[in-house]
């Protein structure tokens, strides 16, 4: 289910964030979100690579 957020929706979200957190906290919040996403992507990439290199378990080899 993709999120279809247009320019207006993004602007509204930014305005709400400014009102809620204040303009001085937004750079810190953006940095924290960016580092969290970076770590999540790296973890996902590692998981995919480990799955590709793991030995395949078939029904026949289990018995």
C-alpha positions in Angstrom: 0.0 0.0 0.0 2.0 3.0 -1.2 1.6 6.4 0.4 0.6 9.0 -2.1 1.6 12.2 -0.4 1.7 15.1 -2.7 3.5 18.4 -2.3 0.6 19.9 -0.3 0.4 17.0 2.0 4.2 17.1 2.6 4.0 20.9 3.3 1.2 20.3 5.9 3.3 17.6 7.6 6.3 19.9 7.8 4.2 22.7 9.2 2.7 20.4 11.9 6.2 19.2 12.7 7.4 22.8 13.1 4.5 23.6 15.4 4.9 20.4 17.4 8.7 20.3 17.8 9.7 23.9 17.2 12.1 25.1 14.5 15.2 24.5 16.7 14.6 20.8 17.2 13.8 19.9 13.5 17.5 19.5 12.4 18.1 17.1 15.3 14.9 15.2 14.5 15.8 15.0 10.8 19.3 13.7 11.7 17.9 11.1 14.0 15.3 9.9 11.4 18.0 9.8 8.7 20.4 7.7 10.8 17.6 5.3 11.8 16.6 4.8 8.2 20.3 4.3 7.2 20.7 1.6 10.0 17.5 -0.1 8.9 18.6 -0.2 5.3 22.0 -1.6 6.3 20.4 -4.3 8.4 17.9 -5.2 5.7 20.8 -5.5 3.2 22.8 -7.7 5.5 19.8 -10.0 6.1 19.2 -10.3 2.3 22.9 -11.1 1.7 22.9 -13.7 4.5 19.8 -15.3 3.0 21.5 -15.5 -0.4 24.6 -17.2 1.0 22.8 -19.6 3.4 22.5 -23.2 2.3 19.2 -24.0 0.8 17.1 -26.4 2.9 14.9 -28.7 0.8 12.2 -31.1 1.9 14.4 -34.1 0.8 17.4 -33.0 2.8 15.3 -32.5 5.9 14.2 -36.2 6.0 
